[in-house]
Amino acid sequence: MSNKACYSPSLDKIKMPNKERFINENEYYSTLLHELSHSTGHKNRLSRKGITDAIFFGSHNYSKEELVAEFSASYLCSCAGIINKTVENSAAYIKHWFEVLKQDQRMLVHGTSQGQKACEYILNGIQ
């Protein structure tokens, strides 16, 4: 267990706090799906630069990867029927990256298309 939800590319592991630390189960699972979406960028999966390359908080590639994970998690939450309960959290998270998006509007296209690929990768693994 961890105090912070994160995906470690070097370890290829997702770390999550206990469910009890979240407001509700939907928040837990939406966070887990966000971190799972990051894991699809590993070099043995979809090999995204935001995961395979060394990146720094707030950098361009970091911002791109966060958008990918957030869009993918939103798609997955929708598939699981929990989107309506987490949409405010996702909207607030994406709003945080709005300044980056204003500087490079192609990031939105990148985020949605790569997010869809990550979502499909995860869903195809389940079937």
Backbone as XML, in Angstrom:
<?xml version="1.0"?>
<chain id="A" units="angstrom">
  <residue number="1" name="MET">
    <atom name="N" x="0.830" y="-1.180" z="0.000"/>
    <atom name="CA" x="0.000" y="0.000" z="0.000"/>
    <atom name="C" x="0.881" y="1.253" z="0.000"/>
  </residue>
  <residue number="2" name="SER">
    <atom name="N" x="0.298" y="2.335" z="-0.431"/>
    <atom name="CA" x="1.012" y="3.594" z="-0.519"/>
    <atom name="C" x="0.119" y="4.713" z="0.002"/>
  </residue>
  <residue number="3" name="ASN">
    <atom name="N" x="0.718" y="5.807" z="0.398"/>
    <atom name="CA" x="-0.064" y="6.980" z="0.798"/>
    <atom name="C" x="-0.521" y="7.776" z="-0.406"/>
  </residue>
  <residue number="4" name="LYS">
    <atom name="N" x="0.073" y="7.496" z="-1.555"/>
    <atom name="CA" x="-0.197" y="8.260" z="-2.767"/>
    <atom name="C" x="-0.447" y="7.292" z="-3.921"/>
  </residue>
  <residue number="5" name="ALA">
    <atom name="N" x="-1.436" y="7.624" z="-4.741"/>
    <atom name="CA" x="-1.692" y="6.818" z="-5.928"/>
    <atom name="C" x="-0.681" y="7.210" z="-6.998"/>
  </residue>
  <residue number="6" name="CYS">
    <atom name="N" x="-0.009" y="6.216" z="-7.572"/>
    <atom name="CA" x="0.944" y="6.509" z="-8.640"/>
    <atom name="C" x="1.269" y="5.238" z="-9.411"/>
  </residue>
  <residue number="7" name="TYR">
    <atom name="N" x="1.820" y="5.451" z="-10.596"/>
    <atom name="CA" x="2.344" y="4.351" z="-11.392"/>
    <atom name="C" x="3.848" y="4.568" z="-11.503"/>
  </residue>
  <residue number="8" name="SER">
    <atom name="N" x="4.628" y="3.556" z="-11.199"/>
    <atom name="CA" x="6.082" y="3.610" z="-11.301"/>
    <atom name="C" x="6.516" y="2.875" z="-12.566"/>
  </residue>
  <residue number="9" name="PRO">
    <atom name="N" x="6.949" y="3.615" z="-13.607"/>
    <atom name="CA" x="7.390" y="2.948" z="-14.835"/>
    <atom name="C" x="8.605" y="2.046" z="-14.624"/>
  </residue>
  <residue number="10" name="SER">
    <atom name="N" x="9.543" y="2.460" z="-13.773"/>
    <atom name="CA" x="10.749" y="1.649" z="-13.571"/>
    <atom name="C" x="10.433" y="0.312" z="-12.903"/>
  </residue>
  <residue number="11" name="LEU">
    <atom name="N" x="9.448" y="0.302" z="-12.024"/>
    <atom name="CA" x="9.028" y="-0.936" z="-11.361"/>
    <atom name="C" x="7.873" y="-1.612" z="-12.092"/>
  </residue>
  <residue number="12" name="ASP">
    <atom name="N" x="7.244" y="-0.871" z="-12.989"/>
    <atom name="CA" x="6.032" y="-1.318" z="-13.682"/>
    <atom name="C" x="4.984" y="-1.780" z="-12.666"/>
  </residue>
  <residue number="13" name="LYS">
    <atom name="N" x="4.751" y="-0.895" z="-11.672"/>
    <atom name="CA" x="3.790" y="-1.199" z="-10.611"/>
    <atom name="C" x="2.922" y="0.016" z="-10.319"/>
  </residue>
  <residue number="14" name="ILE">
    <atom name="N" x="1.681" y="-0.283" z="-9.978"/>
    <atom name="CA" x="0.743" y="0.745" z="-9.526"/>
    <atom name="C" x="0.713" y="0.688" z="-8.007"/>
  </residue>
  <residue number="15" name="LYS">
    <atom name="N" x="0.815" y="1.846" z="-7.392"/>
    <atom name="CA" x="0.708" y="1.947" z="-5.935"/>
    <atom name="C" x="-0.558" y="2.725" z="-5.618"/>
  </residue>
  <residue number="16" name="MET">
    <atom name="N" x="-1.333" y="2.206" z="-4.679"/>
    <atom name="CA" x="-2.601" y="2.827" z="-4.299"/>
    <atom name="C" x="-2.744" y="2.856" z="-2.782"/>
  </residue>
  <residue number="17" name="PRO">
    <atom name="N" x="-3.307" y="3.959" z="-2.266"/>
    <atom name="CA" x="-3.677" y="3.960" z="-0.837"/>
    <atom name="C" x="-4.825" y="2.981" z="-0.612"/>
  </residue>
  <residue number="18" name="ASN">
    <atom name="N" x="-5.065" y="2.648" z="0.634"/>
    <atom name="CA" x="-6.219" y="1.801" z="0.975"/>
    <atom name="C" x="-7.509" y="2.475" z="0.520"/>
  </residue>
  <residue number="19" name="LYS">
    <atom name="N" x="-8.496" y="1.660" z="0.189"/>
    <atom name="CA" x="-9.806" y="2.184" z="-0.235"/>
    <atom name="C" x="-10.402" y="3.138" z="0.778"/>
  </residue>
  <residue number="20" name="GLU">
    <atom name="N" x="-10.163" y="2.869" z="2.047"/>
    <atom name="CA" x="-10.746" y="3.685" z="3.110"/>
    <atom name="C" x="-10.278" y="5.142" z="3.073"/>
  </residue>
  <residue number="21" name="ARG">
    <atom name="N" x="-9.190" y="5.411" z="2.395"/>
    <atom name="CA" x="-8.651" y="6.776" z="2.327"/>
    <atom name="C" x="-9.364" y="7.624" z="1.278"/>
  </residue>
  <residue number="22" name="PHE">
    <atom name="N" x="-10.242" y="6.999" z="0.499"/>
    <atom name="CA" x="-10.977" y="7.711" z="-0.535"/>
    <atom name="C" x="-12.373" y="8.059" z="-0.041"/>
  </residue>
  <residue number="23" name="ILE">
    <atom name="N" x="-12.964" y="9.078" z="-0.638"/>
    <atom name="CA" x="-14.308" y="9.532" z="-0.265"/>
    <atom name="C" x="-15.325" y="8.409" z="-0.424"/>
  </residue>
  <residue number="24" name="ASN">
    <atom name="N" x="-15.176" y="7.663" z="-1.524"/>
    <atom name="CA" x="-16.073" y="6.541" z="-1.784"/>
    <atom name="C" x="-15.392" y="5.577" z="-2.751"/>
  </residue>
  <residue number="25" name="GLU">
    <atom name="N" x="-16.023" y="4.456" z="-3.015"/>
    <atom name="CA" x="-15.433" y="3.450" z="-3.906"/>
    <atom name="C" x="-15.252" y="3.973" z="-5.324"/>
  </residue>
  <residue number="26" name="ASN">
    <atom name="N" x="-16.174" y="4.806" z="-5.783"/>
    <atom name="CA" x="-16.063" y="5.341" z="-7.139"/>
    <atom name="C" x="-14.792" y="6.172" z="-7.298"/>
  </residue>
  <residue number="27" name="GLU">
    <atom name="N" x="-14.449" y="6.958" z="-6.296"/>
    <atom name="CA" x="-13.214" y="7.748" z="-6.341"/>
    <atom name="C" x="-11.997" y="6.829" z="-6.356"/>
  </residue>
  <residue number="28" name="TYR">
    <atom name="N" x="-12.055" y="5.781" z="-5.568"/>
    <atom name="CA" x="-10.961" y="4.805" z="-5.541"/>
    <atom name="C" x="-10.759" y="4.193" z="-6.929"/>
  </residue>
  <residue number="29" name="TYR">
    <atom name="N" x="-11.856" y="3.705" z="-7.511"/>
    <atom name="CA" x="-11.734" y="3.025" z="-8.792"/>
    <atom name="C" x="-11.388" y="3.980" z="-9.931"/>
  </residue>
  <residue number="30" name="SER">
    <atom name="N" x="-11.875" y="5.205" z="-9.903"/>
    <atom name="CA" x="-11.507" y="6.147" z="-10.954"/>
    <atom name="C" x="-10.011" y="6.484" z="-10.863"/>
  </residue>
  <residue number="31" name="THR">
    <atom name="N" x="-9.486" y="6.569" z="-9.642"/>
    <atom name="CA" x="-8.049" y="6.812" z="-9.459"/>
    <atom name="C" x="-7.248" y="5.594" z="-9.918"/>
  </residue>
  <residue number="32" name="LEU">
    <atom name="N" x="-7.711" y="4.415" z="-9.562"/>
    <atom name="CA" x="-7.039" y="3.188" z="-9.995"/>
    <atom name="C" x="-7.023" y="3.094" z="-11.521"/>
  </residue>
  <residue number="33" name="LEU">
    <atom name="N" x="-8.126" y="3.429" z="-12.165"/>
    <atom name="CA" x="-8.177" y="3.382" z="-13.629"/>
    <atom name="C" x="-7.251" y="4.416" z="-14.248"/>
  </residue>
  <residue number="34" name="HIS">
    <atom name="N" x="-7.103" y="5.562" z="-13.607"/>
    <atom name="CA" x="-6.157" y="6.582" z="-14.077"/>
    <atom name="C" x="-4.734" y="6.011" z="-14.039"/>
  </residue>
  <residue number="35" name="GLU">
    <atom name="N" x="-4.360" y="5.400" z="-12.927"/>
    <atom name="CA" x="-3.014" y="4.834" z="-12.801"/>
    <atom name="C" x="-2.834" y="3.636" z="-13.732"/>
  </residue>
  <residue number="36" name="LEU">
    <atom name="N" x="-3.859" y="2.822" z="-13.893"/>
    <atom name="CA" x="-3.807" y="1.703" z="-14.834"/>
    <atom name="C" x="-3.603" y="2.217" z="-16.257"/>
  </residue>
  <residue number="37" name="SER">
    <atom name="N" x="-4.231" y="3.344" z="-16.563"/>
    <atom name="CA" x="-4.063" y="3.950" z="-17.891"/>
    <atom name="C" x="-2.617" y="4.371" z="-18.111"/>
  </residue>
  <residue number="38" name="HIS">
    <atom name="N" x="-1.974" y="4.931" z="-17.075"/>
    <atom name="CA" x="-0.544" y="5.252" z="-17.189"/>
    <atom name="C" x="0.258" y="4.004" z="-17.525"/>
  </residue>
  <residue number="39" name="SER">
    <atom name="N" x="-0.098" y="2.890" z="-16.909"/>
    <atom name="CA" x="0.683" y="1.665" z="-17.103"/>
    <atom name="C" x="0.657" y="1.160" z="-18.546"/>
  </residue>
  <residue number="40" name="THR">
    <atom name="N" x="-0.332" y="1.556" z="-19.310"/>
    <atom name="CA" x="-0.377" y="1.116" z="-20.720"/>
    <atom name="C" x="0.727" y="1.767" z="-21.543"/>
  </residue>
  <residue number="41" name="GLY">
    <atom name="N" x="1.336" y="2.832" z="-21.025"/>
    <atom name="CA" x="2.424" y="3.504" z="-21.740"/>
    <atom name="C" x="3.769" y="2.822" z="-21.599"/>
  </residue>
  <residue number="42" name="HIS">
    <atom name="N" x="3.846" y="1.772" z="-20.777"/>
    <atom name="CA" x="5.104" y="1.038" z="-20.571"/>
    <atom name="C" x="5.656" y="0.563" z="-21.912"/>
  </residue>
  <residue number="43" name="LYS">
    <atom name="N" x="6.980" y="0.441" z="-21.990"/>
    <atom name="CA" x="7.638" y="0.051" z="-23.249"/>
    <atom name="C" x="7.153" y="-1.291" z="-23.794"/>
  </residue>
  <residue number="44" name="ASN">
    <atom name="N" x="6.671" y="-2.174" z="-22.942"/>
    <atom name="CA" x="6.162" y="-3.482" z="-23.387"/>
    <atom name="C" x="4.692" y="-3.447" z="-23.767"/>
  </residue>
  <residue number="45" name="ARG">
    <atom name="N" x="4.078" y="-2.272" z="-23.690"/>
    <atom name="CA" x="2.669" y="-2.153" z="-24.044"/>
    <atom name="C" x="2.540" y="-1.155" z="-25.210"/>
  </residue>
  <residue number="46" name="LEU">
    <atom name="N" x="2.056" y="0.053" z="-24.925"/>
    <atom name="CA" x="1.854" y="1.037" z="-26.001"/>
    <atom name="C" x="3.047" y="1.983" z="-26.174"/>
  </residue>
  <residue number="47" name="SER">
    <atom name="N" x="4.012" y="1.918" z="-25.293"/>
    <atom name="CA" x="5.282" y="2.650" z="-25.386"/>
    <atom name="C" x="5.105" y="4.149" z="-25.656"/>
  </residue>
  <residue number="48" name="ARG">
    <atom name="N" x="4.501" y="4.868" z="-24.689"/>
    <atom name="CA" x="4.321" y="6.314" z="-24.813"/>
    <atom name="C" x="5.507" y="7.036" z="-24.185"/>
  </residue>
  <residue number="49" name="LYS">
    <atom name="N" x="5.933" y="8.129" z="-24.819"/>
    <atom name="CA" x="7.068" y="8.909" z="-24.323"/>
    <atom name="C" x="6.865" y="9.420" z="-22.905"/>
  </residue>
  <residue number="50" name="GLY">
    <atom name="N" x="5.642" y="9.718" z="-22.547"/>
    <atom name="CA" x="5.371" y="10.218" z="-21.209"/>
    <atom name="C" x="5.642" y="9.193" z="-20.117"/>
  </residue>
  <residue number="51" name="ILE">
    <atom name="N" x="5.830" y="7.936" z="-20.517"/>
    <atom name="CA" x="6.148" y="6.867" z="-19.571"/>
    <atom name="C" x="7.548" y="6.313" z="-19.835"/>
  </residue>
  <residue number="52" name="THR">
    <atom name="N" x="7.917" y="6.141" z="-21.095"/>
    <atom name="CA" x="9.200" y="5.508" z="-21.412"/>
    <atom name="C" x="10.386" y="6.453" z="-21.243"/>
  </residue>
  <residue number="53" name="ASP">
    <atom name="N" x="10.188" y="7.749" z="-21.421"/>
    <atom name="CA" x="11.279" y="8.715" z="-21.288"/>
    <atom name="C" x="11.268" y="9.327" z="-19.891"/>
  </residue>
  <residue number="54" name="ALA">
    <atom name="N" x="12.432" y="9.797" z="-19.470"/>
    <atom name="CA" x="12.505" y="10.513" z="-18.190"/>
    <atom name="C" x="11.784" y="11.847" z="-18.351"/>
  </residue>
  <residue number="55" name="ILE">
    <atom name="N" x="10.787" y="12.078" z="-17.520"/>
    <atom name="CA" x="10.033" y="13.336" z="-17.605"/>
    <atom name="C" x="9.964" y="13.980" z="-16.234"/>
  </residue>
  <residue number="56" name="PHE">
    <atom name="N" x="9.667" y="15.248" z="-16.238"/>
    <atom name="CA" x="9.610" y="16.005" z="-14.996"/>
    <atom name="C" x="8.232" y="16.622" z="-14.827"/>
  </residue>
  <residue number="57" name="PHE">
    <atom name="N" x="7.819" y="16.738" z="-13.569"/>
    <atom name="CA" x="6.517" y="17.311" z="-13.246"/>
    <atom name="C" x="6.368" y="18.662" z="-13.941"/>
  </residue>
  <residue number="58" name="GLY">
    <atom name="N" x="5.249" y="18.845" z="-14.638"/>
    <atom name="CA" x="4.957" y="20.103" z="-15.305"/>
    <atom name="C" x="5.538" y="20.227" z="-16.703"/>
  </residue>
  <residue number="59" name="SER">
    <atom name="N" x="6.372" y="19.265" z="-17.104"/>
    <atom name="CA" x="6.951" y="19.332" z="-18.452"/>
    <atom name="C" x="5.874" y="19.050" z="-19.502"/>
  </residue>
  <residue number="60" name="HIS">
    <atom name="N" x="6.206" y="19.340" z="-20.749"/>
    <atom name="CA" x="5.272" y="19.131" z="-21.851"/>
    <atom name="C" x="4.844" y="17.663" z="-21.930"/>
  </residue>
  <residue number="61" name="ASN">
    <atom name="N" x="5.806" y="16.737" z="-21.895"/>
    <atom name="CA" x="5.467" y="15.313" z="-21.987"/>
    <atom name="C" x="4.713" y="14.824" z="-20.755"/>
  </residue>
  <residue number="62" name="TYR">
    <atom name="N" x="5.021" y="15.382" z="-19.599"/>
    <atom name="CA" x="4.274" y="15.038" z="-18.387"/>
    <atom name="C" x="2.812" y="15.447" z="-18.548"/>
  </residue>
  <residue number="63" name="SER">
    <atom name="N" x="2.609" y="16.643" z="-19.031"/>
    <atom name="CA" x="1.246" y="17.145" z="-19.237"/>
    <atom name="C" x="0.495" y="16.286" z="-20.243"/>
  </residue>
  <residue number="64" name="LYS">
    <atom name="N" x="1.160" y="15.908" z="-21.313"/>
    <atom name="CA" x="0.524" y="15.057" z="-22.317"/>
    <atom name="C" x="0.118" y="13.719" z="-21.719"/>
  </residue>
  <residue number="65" name="GLU">
    <atom name="N" x="0.999" y="13.136" z="-20.936"/>
    <atom name="CA" x="0.710" y="11.833" z="-20.340"/>
    <atom name="C" x="-0.435" y="11.928" z="-19.343"/>
  </residue>
  <residue number="66" name="GLU">
    <atom name="N" x="-0.491" y="12.990" z="-18.577"/>
    <atom name="CA" x="-1.599" y="13.161" z="-17.631"/>
    <atom name="C" x="-2.936" y="13.264" z="-18.359"/>
  </residue>
  <residue number="67" name="LEU">
    <atom name="N" x="-2.949" y="13.967" z="-19.480"/>
    <atom name="CA" x="-4.185" y="14.058" z="-20.263"/>
    <atom name="C" x="-4.582" y="12.693" z="-20.816"/>
  </residue>
  <residue number="68" name="VAL">
    <atom name="N" x="-3.611" y="11.944" z="-21.303"/>
    <atom name="CA" x="-3.891" y="10.599" z="-21.814"/>
    <atom name="C" x="-4.527" y="9.748" z="-20.721"/>
  </residue>
  <residue number="69" name="ALA">
    <atom name="N" x="-3.913" y="9.739" z="-19.556"/>
    <atom name="CA" x="-4.425" y="8.914" z="-18.458"/>
    <atom name="C" x="-5.805" y="9.379" z="-18.007"/>
  </residue>
  <residue number="70" name="GLU">
    <atom name="N" x="-6.017" y="10.680" z="-17.992"/>
    <atom name="CA" x="-7.314" y="11.181" z="-17.529"/>
    <atom name="C" x="-8.421" y="10.878" z="-18.533"/>
  </residue>
  <residue number="71" name="PHE">
    <atom name="N" x="-8.137" y="11.034" z="-19.815"/>
    <atom name="CA" x="-9.148" y="10.683" z="-20.822"/>
    <atom name="C" x="-9.416" y="9.184" z="-20.812"/>
  </residue>
  <residue number="72" name="SER">
    <atom name="N" x="-8.370" y="8.382" z="-20.738"/>
    <atom name="CA" x="-8.554" y="6.932" z="-20.694"/>
    <atom name="C" x="-9.381" y="6.526" z="-19.474"/>
  </residue>
  <residue number="73" name="ALA">
    <atom name="N" x="-9.044" y="7.076" z="-18.319"/>
    <atom name="CA" x="-9.790" y="6.756" z="-17.104"/>
    <atom name="C" x="-11.247" y="7.189" z="-17.227"/>
  </residue>
  <residue number="74" name="SER">
    <atom name="N" x="-11.487" y="8.324" z="-17.860"/>
    <atom name="CA" x="-12.867" y="8.783" z="-18.065"/>
    <atom name="C" x="-13.632" y="7.819" z="-18.949"/>
  </residue>
  <residue number="75" name="TYR">
    <atom name="N" x="-13.001" y="7.355" z="-20.020"/>
    <atom name="CA" x="-13.649" y="6.369" z="-20.893"/>
    <atom name="C" x="-13.946" y="5.092" z="-20.109"/>
  </residue>
  <residue number="76" name="LEU">
    <atom name="N" x="-12.961" y="4.624" z="-19.337"/>
    <atom name="CA" x="-13.134" y="3.391" z="-18.570"/>
    <atom name="C" x="-14.205" y="3.534" z="-17.496"/>
  </residue>
  <residue number="77" name="CYS">
    <atom name="N" x="-14.236" y="4.689" z="-16.843"/>
    <atom name="CA" x="-15.295" y="4.930" z="-15.849"/>
    <atom name="C" x="-16.669" y="4.885" z="-16.506"/>
  </residue>
  <residue number="78" name="SER">
    <atom name="N" x="-16.749" y="5.429" z="-17.693"/>
    <atom name="CA" x="-18.008" y="5.402" z="-18.422"/>
    <atom name="C" x="-18.426" y="3.958" z="-18.708"/>
  </residue>
  <residue number="79" name="CYS">
    <atom name="N" x="-17.475" y="3.148" z="-19.132"/>
    <atom name="CA" x="-17.760" y="1.728" z="-19.396"/>
    <atom name="C" x="-18.218" y="1.014" z="-18.128"/>
  </residue>
  <residue number="80" name="ALA">
    <atom name="N" x="-17.666" y="1.417" z="-16.987"/>
    <atom name="CA" x="-17.998" y="0.784" z="-15.713"/>
    <atom name="C" x="-19.242" y="1.387" z="-15.063"/>
  </residue>
  <residue number="81" name="GLY">
    <atom name="N" x="-19.768" y="2.463" z="-15.656"/>
    <atom name="CA" x="-20.970" y="3.089" z="-15.122"/>
    <atom name="C" x="-20.725" y="3.996" z="-13.936"/>
  </residue>
  <residue number="82" name="ILE">
    <atom name="N" x="-19.513" y="4.496" z="-13.781"/>
    <atom name="CA" x="-19.232" y="5.373" z="-12.644"/>
    <atom name="C" x="-18.850" y="6.793" z="-13.064"/>
  </residue>
  <residue number="83" name="ILE">
    <atom name="N" x="-19.002" y="7.118" z="-14.336"/>
    <atom name="CA" x="-18.603" y="8.441" z="-14.815"/>
    <atom name="C" x="-19.375" y="9.570" z="-14.134"/>
  </residue>
  <residue number="84" name="ASN">
    <atom name="N" x="-20.651" y="9.412" z="-13.930"/>
    <atom name="CA" x="-21.444" y="10.498" z="-13.347"/>
    <atom name="C" x="-21.022" y="10.829" z="-11.924"/>
  </residue>
  <residue number="85" name="LYS">
    <atom name="N" x="-20.420" y="9.908" z="-11.260"/>
    <atom name="CA" x="-20.013" y="10.128" z="-9.876"/>
    <atom name="C" x="-18.620" y="10.723" z="-9.765"/>
  </residue>
  <residue number="86" name="THR">
    <atom name="N" x="-17.840" y="10.699" z="-10.847"/>
    <atom name="CA" x="-16.468" y="11.200" z="-10.781"/>
    <atom name="C" x="-16.200" y="12.331" z="-11.761"/>
  </residue>
  <residue number="87" name="VAL">
    <atom name="N" x="-17.183" y="12.754" z="-12.520"/>
    <atom name="CA" x="-16.959" y="13.748" z="-13.566"/>
    <atom name="C" x="-16.446" y="15.076" z="-13.005"/>
  </residue>
  <residue number="88" name="GLU">
    <atom name="N" x="-16.889" y="15.471" z="-11.822"/>
    <atom name="CA" x="-16.408" y="16.730" z="-11.245"/>
    <atom name="C" x="-14.926" y="16.644" z="-10.929"/>
  </residue>
  <residue number="89" name="ASN">
    <atom name="N" x="-14.484" y="15.525" z="-10.412"/>
    <atom name="CA" x="-13.071" y="15.333" z="-10.124"/>
    <atom name="C" x="-12.244" y="15.388" z="-11.404"/>
  </residue>
  <residue number="90" name="SER">
    <atom name="N" x="-12.691" y="14.699" z="-12.442"/>
    <atom name="CA" x="-11.981" y="14.694" z="-13.713"/>
    <atom name="C" x="-11.944" y="16.077" z="-14.330"/>
  </residue>
  <residue number="91" name="ALA">
    <atom name="N" x="-13.048" y="16.783" z="-14.272"/>
    <atom name="CA" x="-13.105" y="18.136" z="-14.834"/>
    <atom name="C" x="-12.126" y="19.061" z="-14.113"/>
  </residue>
  <residue number="92" name="ALA">
    <atom name="N" x="-12.043" y="18.939" z="-12.803"/>
    <atom name="CA" x="-11.110" y="19.768" z="-12.035"/>
    <atom name="C" x="-9.670" y="19.414" z="-12.387"/>
  </residue>
  <residue number="93" name="TYR">
    <atom name="N" x="-9.408" y="18.131" z="-12.587"/>
    <atom name="CA" x="-8.066" y="17.683" z="-12.916"/>
    <atom name="C" x="-7.652" y="18.202" z="-14.294"/>
  </residue>
  <residue number="94" name="ILE">
    <atom name="N" x="-8.548" y="18.080" z="-15.269"/>
    <atom name="CA" x="-8.246" y="18.547" z="-16.624"/>
    <atom name="C" x="-8.121" y="20.068" z="-16.646"/>
  </residue>
  <residue number="95" name="LYS">
    <atom name="N" x="-8.927" y="20.759" z="-15.846"/>
    <atom name="CA" x="-8.837" y="22.217" z="-15.776"/>
    <atom name="C" x="-7.441" y="22.652" z="-15.343"/>
  </residue>
  <residue number="96" name="HIS">
    <atom name="N" x="-6.821" y="21.863" z="-14.487"/>
    <atom name="CA" x="-5.465" y="22.147" z="-14.031"/>
    <atom name="C" x="-4.496" y="22.231" z="-15.211"/>
  </residue>
  <residue number="97" name="TRP">
    <atom name="N" x="-4.740" y="21.435" z="-16.229"/>
    <atom name="CA" x="-3.852" y="21.407" z="-17.394"/>
    <atom name="C" x="-4.302" y="22.353" z="-18.497"/>
  </residue>
  <residue number="98" name="PHE">
    <atom name="N" x="-5.317" y="23.144" z="-18.246"/>
    <atom name="CA" x="-5.881" y="24.019" z="-19.266"/>
    <atom name="C" x="-4.849" y="25.005" z="-19.813"/>
  </residue>
  <residue number="99" name="GLU">
    <atom name="N" x="-4.008" y="25.546" z="-18.962"/>
    <atom name="CA" x="-2.978" y="26.490" z="-19.423"/>
    <atom name="C" x="-2.037" y="25.831" z="-20.420"/>
  </residue>
  <residue number="100" name="VAL">
    <atom name="N" x="-1.685" y="24.591" z="-20.165"/>
    <atom name="CA" x="-0.825" y="23.856" z="-21.088"/>
    <atom name="C" x="-1.557" y="23.646" z="-22.408"/>
  </residue>
  <residue number="101" name="LEU">
    <atom name="N" x="-2.843" y="23.319" z="-22.315"/>
    <atom name="CA" x="-3.640" y="23.110" z="-23.525"/>
    <atom name="C" x="-3.753" y="24.383" z="-24.354"/>
  </residue>
  <residue number="102" name="LYS">
    <atom name="N" x="-3.864" y="25.510" z="-23.686"/>
    <atom name="CA" x="-3.968" y="26.772" z="-24.414"/>
    <atom name="C" x="-2.691" y="27.050" z="-25.213"/>
  </residue>
  <residue number="103" name="GLN">
    <atom name="N" x="-1.562" y="26.595" z="-24.701"/>
    <atom name="CA" x="-0.293" y="26.814" z="-25.385"/>
    <atom name="C" x="-0.104" y="25.858" z="-26.563"/>
  </residue>
  <residue number="104" name="ASP">
    <atom name="N" x="-0.679" y="24.687" z="-26.481"/>
    <atom name="CA" x="-0.544" y="23.690" z="-27.548"/>
    <atom name="C" x="-1.856" y="22.931" z="-27.683"/>
  </residue>
  <residue number="105" name="GLN">
    <atom name="N" x="-2.706" y="23.425" z="-28.563"/>
    <atom name="CA" x="-4.041" y="22.846" z="-28.703"/>
    <atom name="C" x="-4.023" y="21.442" z="-29.296"/>
  </residue>
  <residue number="106" name="ARG">
    <atom name="N" x="-2.911" y="21.037" z="-29.885"/>
    <atom name="CA" x="-2.807" y="19.672" z="-30.415"/>
    <atom name="C" x="-2.788" y="18.637" z="-29.293"/>
  </residue>
  <residue number="107" name="MET">
    <atom name="N" x="-2.455" y="19.108" z="-28.084"/>
    <atom name="CA" x="-2.407" y="18.185" z="-26.956"/>
    <atom name="C" x="-3.770" y="17.566" z="-26.663"/>
  </residue>
  <residue number="108" name="LEU">
    <atom name="N" x="-4.827" y="18.296" z="-26.910"/>
    <atom name="CA" x="-6.168" y="17.767" z="-26.687"/>
    <atom name="C" x="-6.436" y="16.600" z="-27.628"/>
  </residue>
  <residue number="109" name="VAL">
    <atom name="N" x="-6.060" y="16.758" z="-28.884"/>
    <atom name="CA" x="-6.226" y="15.676" z="-29.857"/>
    <atom name="C" x="-5.361" y="14.485" z="-29.454"/>
  </residue>
  <residue number="110" name="HIS">
    <atom name="N" x="-4.136" y="14.777" z="-29.068"/>
    <atom name="CA" x="-3.221" y="13.713" z="-28.632"/>
    <atom name="C" x="-3.803" y="12.988" z="-27.407"/>
  </residue>
  <residue number="111" name="GLY">
    <atom name="N" x="-4.250" y="13.749" z="-26.434"/>
    <atom name="CA" x="-4.785" y="13.168" z="-25.204"/>
    <atom name="C" x="-5.982" y="12.280" z="-25.449"/>
  </residue>
  <residue number="112" name="THR">
    <atom name="N" x="-6.898" y="12.750" z="-26.287"/>
    <atom name="CA" x="-8.102" y="11.945" z="-26.542"/>
    <atom name="C" x="-7.779" y="10.691" z="-27.358"/>
  </residue>
  <residue number="113" name="SER">
    <atom name="N" x="-6.930" y="10.824" z="-28.380"/>
    <atom name="CA" x="-6.633" y="9.654" z="-29.220"/>
    <atom name="C" x="-5.793" y="8.626" z="-28.470"/>
  </residue>
  <residue number="114" name="GLN">
    <atom name="N" x="-4.784" y="9.077" z="-27.745"/>
    <atom name="CA" x="-3.963" y="8.144" z="-26.975"/>
    <atom name="C" x="-4.744" y="7.577" z="-25.788"/>
  </residue>
  <residue number="115" name="GLY">
    <atom name="N" x="-5.623" y="8.394" z="-25.219"/>
    <atom name="CA" x="-6.479" y="7.912" z="-24.140"/>
    <atom name="C" x="-7.399" y="6.799" z="-24.619"/>
  </residue>
  <residue number="116" name="GLN">
    <atom name="N" x="-7.920" y="6.947" z="-25.824"/>
    <atom name="CA" x="-8.770" y="5.908" z="-26.404"/>
    <atom name="C" x="-7.973" y="4.628" z="-26.637"/>
  </residue>
  <residue number="117" name="LYS">
    <atom name="N" x="-6.743" y="4.767" z="-27.125"/>
    <atom name="CA" x="-5.893" y="3.579" z="-27.339"/>
    <atom name="C" x="-5.599" y="2.872" z="-26.020"/>
  </residue>
  <residue number="118" name="ALA">
    <atom name="N" x="-5.313" y="3.655" z="-24.980"/>
    <atom name="CA" x="-5.054" y="3.067" z="-23.663"/>
    <atom name="C" x="-6.295" y="2.335" z="-23.155"/>
  </residue>
  <residue number="119" name="CYS">
    <atom name="N" x="-7.443" y="2.963" z="-23.309"/>
    <atom name="CA" x="-8.710" y="2.354" z="-22.892"/>
    <atom name="C" x="-8.941" y="1.042" z="-23.634"/>
  </residue>
  <residue number="120" name="GLU">
    <atom name="N" x="-8.764" y="1.062" z="-24.932"/>
    <atom name="CA" x="-8.961" y="-0.149" z="-25.733"/>
    <atom name="C" x="-7.972" y="-1.245" z="-25.333"/>
  </residue>
  <residue number="121" name="TYR">
    <atom name="N" x="-6.733" y="-0.850" z="-25.052"/>
    <atom name="CA" x="-5.731" y="-1.817" z="-24.617"/>
    <atom name="C" x="-6.192" y="-2.518" z="-23.338"/>
  </residue>
  <residue number="122" name="ILE">
    <atom name="N" x="-6.667" y="-1.745" z="-22.392"/>
    <atom name="CA" x="-7.134" y="-2.297" z="-21.117"/>
    <atom name="C" x="-8.363" y="-3.177" z="-21.332"/>
  </residue>
  <residue number="123" name="LEU">
    <atom name="N" x="-9.323" y="-2.684" z="-22.079"/>
    <atom name="CA" x="-10.550" y="-3.454" z="-22.307"/>
    <atom name="C" x="-10.288" y="-4.734" z="-23.082"/>
  </residue>
  <residue number="124" name="ASN">
    <atom name="N" x="-9.373" y="-4.684" z="-24.035"/>
    <atom name="CA" x="-9.028" y="-5.901" z="-24.801"/>
    <atom name="C" x="-8.337" y="-6.931" z="-23.914"/>
  </residue>
  <residue number="125" name="GLY">
    <atom name="N" x="-7.624" y="-6.471" z="-22.908"/>
    <atom name="CA" x="-6.974" y="-7.389" z="-21.981"/>
    <atom name="C" x="-7.950" y="-8.077" z="-21.048"/>
  </residue>
  <residue number="126" name="ILE">
    <atom name="N" x="-9.107" y="-7.431" z="-20.846"/>
    <atom name="CA" x="-10.124" y="-7.988" z="-19.959"/>
    <atom name="C" x="-10.922" y="-9.082" z="-20.667"/>
  </residue>
  <residue number="127" name="GLN">
    <atom name="N" x="-11.118" y="-8.911" z="-21.945"/>
    <atom name="CA" x="-11.992" y="-9.838" z="-22.689"/>
    <atom name="C" x="-11.369" y="-11.178" z="-22.916"/>
  </residue>
</chain>
